[in-house]
Amino acid sequence: MTISLAQLRRCSIAVDLGASRTRVYVKNQGLVVDEPTVAAVNVRTGALLAVGAQAAVMDGRTPDYIRVVRPVSGGTVVDIDMAQRLLRHLVGDKLRRAWRRLPTMRAAVCLPYGSQPLSQRAAVETLSGMGARRVELVDTLVATAVGCGLPVEQPEATMIVVCGAGTTQVAVLSLGSIVAAETVAVGGDAIDHAVIQHLRLHHELMMPGQAVHPLHLVLAGGGATPGSTEVHGRDIVSGLARSVQVDTERVRNAITTPLTAILDAIGAVLRRCPPDLVADLGERGIMLAGGGALIPGLEPMIHQATTMPVHIADRPGTCPVRGLGAMIEGKVEPLHLDPMAP
């Protein structure tokens, strides 16, 4: 599905429904919602108890009658009804009233590269249920490149790696269109899983998922950090709380395996590109974006494997929705942009 920038300029809302976070951009207002894509539901009554950050802190800490759900997986809406209920609570009464005043309101939503028609339909139905009369679909790769400030409309190569929670998308763009792209089912969640499995196998410790991110900060320190760090969790055998000293270098090695899938995707995309575009990339480099761009070890690993400069975007997690916002605000040159390539 291909639409023009003129159609996008008619949109009032830009939505990035990610597996990790949901972000909503409103024309002339900016980013108004940036919350985890999580909801807590009472399974006995069906009542929605909490959404966003309030629901995220409940994960793993609820009684049996409360279920914490994630209605989006890998950039695809897997539970339309729950996604609509989540959005209604996140946008708030003020924004909903604005939506009602616009009977012909249009919304733009970004989807992963190569999304299937069923995934596209789920996104359209989710926003249509919120009051949108028309929904424009935009490729996440194009939106992210615009949000990073890359000159995607120029006749030269720009390469972007969008690392999300469930998937990583790699693409080379030129003249506003995708020249070659690849998607792999490896993201921030796979890295967290690798850390948890390492602690389970080598230290017999069960670690809560929320505790992985502080460990990421320790790993990202590189050589400046001590050789070990203290981790708290539950002993597998006794079930009691226990603390262990974890060798940070061994944890870095544990997350190397899932990261190699991203390197394979980058190599596959480069092999499909014309030599002239690859030569451009040797000078311009690769841009990292998405919530997983700050995964420890990802940037130096890509640089070592490709020998190309690697840059991390400013506020990498919000690049897709900021790119969508620039499109609906009319801040993108009306050249050859191809928002949703088949």
N, C-alpha and C positions, 0 to 999 in steps of 0.2 A: 504494500500500500504506500503510495507516494503522494504527498501533499505539498502545497507551495507555502512559502513564508507568508504570503498574503492571507491564507487561511489561518495560519497560526496567530497572526496579529489580531484576528477577531476573537481570540480566546481571552477569557478573563482570569482563568485559574490554570496553574501548572502543578502537576502532581507527580511525585516520584514515590511509587509504592514499592519500597525495597523490602527484602526479607528481614533486614535488621532494623531499619528505621523508615518512617514515613515522613515525607517533607512536602509542604504545600506552599506554593508561591502565588500571591495575589497581585494582579497588575496594579501598579501605582502604590502598592503597600510593601512589597518585598516578601521575604520569607516569614510566614506567620506560624507555621507548625514544623517542629523538628522533634519527633518523639519516637520511641521504640515501637515497632509494629507488633505489639503484644496486647492481649486482652485477657482479663480474668473473668470467668463465667461460673455462676452457681448452676451446677448440672441438675439440681433438683427442681429449680424454678425457671431456669433459663435466663435469669437476670444477669445483666452485665454489671460487675462489681467495680472494675477498674480498667483503665486503658493506659497505654503509653508507659511512662516511667514508673507510675504507681503499680502497674501490673507486672512490670519487669522485675521489681524487687520481690514479688511474691513467688517467682519461679523457683520450684523446689522447696517451698516453705509452706505449702497450703495443705489443709485437711482434704480428705477424700472427696468431699462434695464440691470443692472448688477446683476448676481446671484452668490452667494457663495455656492459651492457644495462640498460635502464630498463623494468621490467615494467608500469609504470602510466603511462598517457598521458591527459591531460585529465580526471583523476579516475576513469578507467575501467581496470580490470585487463585488459591486452592479452595477458599471458602468465601463465596461472594457475599452471602448474608452477613457473616462476621466482619468482613472487610468494610461493608457499608456501615455497620453499627460502630465499628472502630473510628471510621472517618467522621461520622456524625458527632461523636463525643470529642474528637480532637479539634475539629474546626470551630466548635463553640457556637453559641446562640447568635453572636454578632455576625459572624460570617454566613451562617445559614440564612439570616434575614436578608443579607445582601444577595445571596443566590436567588431567593424568592422574588426579589425586585427585578431580576433579569430573566424574563420568560424565554429569551433566546440565548441564554448563557452557554458558552462553549468552554470546554476544558481540554487541556493537552496533558497527555500522560506518556512517560517514557517506558519502553519495554526493551528487554534484552535482545541482542542481535539474533535474527533467525527465529523469532518467536512463532509458534504454531498458531493457526487460525483460532484454535480453541482458547489459547492464552490471550489472544487479542480480544476475543469476544468477552472473556471473563473481565478484562480490564474495562471494556466499554460498558458492560452491564453494571459494574460496580459504581462507576461515576454517573451513569444514567439514573441509577437508583438514588443518587444524591441530588438530582435535579438538573444535571447537565443535559441540554437538548441535543448537543452534538459533541462528540469526543474525537479529538485528533490524536493519532498514534505517532510517536517520534522514537527513533532508534536511540537507545541509551548511549551508544558510542558517539553519535553525532552531537547529542545534547551535551555530553561530558566534554567533548573537544571544544565546543563553543564556550562552556563554563570555565574551562582552563585558560581561555584566551588564545587558543591556537589559531593560526591563520588557515583554517580548513578550506576557505574559498579560493586559496591561491593554487596555481598549477605546480605545486611542489609537495613532497611527502611530509605528512605528520603521522607519528605513530603514538598510539595511546593504549595503555593497559588499565582496564577498569576492574579492580579487585573488590568484589562484593562479599557478602556473607556466605552465599552458597555457590556462586559461580565467578569465574574470571573471564573477561572478554578482552580480546586483543585485536587491534585493527590498524591498518594503514589507510589514511584518507588523503584524497587529493581532489581539488575542484569541488569540494563540498560533498563528495560521494565516497563510499567505502570501496577501496580497491581490493582488499583482501582482509578477511576476518576469521577469527576462530574463537570458540567458546569451550571452556573446560569446567567440569563440575568440581572445582577446587576454589575455596575462598577462605575467609576468616574462620568459619566454623570448622573446616577441615584442619586448620592449624591448631585451633583450640583442642580438637579431638586428639590430635597427635600428642599434644602436651599431656592431656589427661591420661592417655594410654601409656605414655612413658612412665608417669608417676605410679600408675597401677602395676605395671610389670616389674619395674626396677626398685620401687620403694614400698609396694603393697599398701598404697595410700589412695583412697578415693577423694578426689578433689572437686569441690563445687565449681560449676562453670563460671560463676561470677568472679572466682578468685584467679582465673587464668589471665585476665587483663592486667592486674598489677604485676604479674610475673612477666608479661610482655615488656613492661617498662624497664624491668631489670635487664632483660635480654637485649633491649635496644641500646643499652649503655655501652655495649661492646667491651673493649679492653679496659675501660675506666671502672668497671664494676668489679667487686670481689669475685673470687672463684666460685663461691657458693652463696645461696640465699635460703632463708628459712621459709618453709611452706607448711601451712596448716590444713588438715583434712581428717578423714575418718579411717582408722585402721581396718583393712579388709577382714582380718582374722578375728580380732576382738570386738570390732564395732565401736571402739572408744576413740575419742579425739586424740590426735597425735600430731607432733611437729617433726619434720625431718629437714636436714640440710641437703639441698639439691645442687648438684654441679651444673652451673649455668651453661657450660660448654657442651655437656651431654644433651641438655635440652635443646640447644641450637641444632645439634646434629639430628635430633629426633624430628624437628620440623623441616629438615632439608628435603625429606622424601616427598611430601606433598607439594613443596615448592618447585620441584623438578618438572611437574606437569605444566606449570606456567611457562617454564623455559622451553619445553617442547612446543607449546602453542605459539610462542614468539618465533621460534625457528621455522615452524610450518608456515606462518604468515609471511615471513621474509622470503622464503623460497618461492612463494607464489607472486611476489612483486616484481615488476620490471627493474632491471639493473639501475636505471636512472633514478628511480625513487629510492632504492636502497642506498645509493650514493648520497642522496639528500639526507637520509637518516643518519649516515655516518658523521655528519656535521651537526645536525640539529638534535639528534638523540631521541630518547623515549620518555614520554610523560606518564607518570604513575598517578592514578586517581582512584576514587572509591574509598569506602571505609577501611578496606584492607591494605591500602597503600602504605600504611605505617607498620605493617607486619615486620618484626625484627629480622634482619637478614635478607629481605627481599630485594632492596635496592642494590646492595653490593653484589648479590648473586647474579642479578640480571646484567650488571655492568661487566662482571668477570666473564660471563658466558657470551656476551655480544660484543664486547669492547667498545660499546657505544656509550655516550653520556646518558645518564639517567637522572631525571628530575622528578621531584614530588610536587604535585600541584598545591597551591595555597588552599587551605580548607578542603582537602580532597574529597571528603564525604559529601559535601554539598554541591560539588561540580555539576552533576546531572540536572538538579533542579534549578541551579543558577543559569545553566545554559538554556533550559526551557524558558526561564523567566526572561532572558535576553531576547529570545525569539518572539515571545508574545508582546514584549515591550517595543519591538521593532528596532532593536539595537544591532541586528545582524544584517550584513550587506545582502541585498536580494539578488544573489547570483544563482549558483547551481545546487544549493543545498537540497539534499535528498533525505528528508527526515526519517522515513521508514522504508528501507529497501527491502524487497521480497527475499 
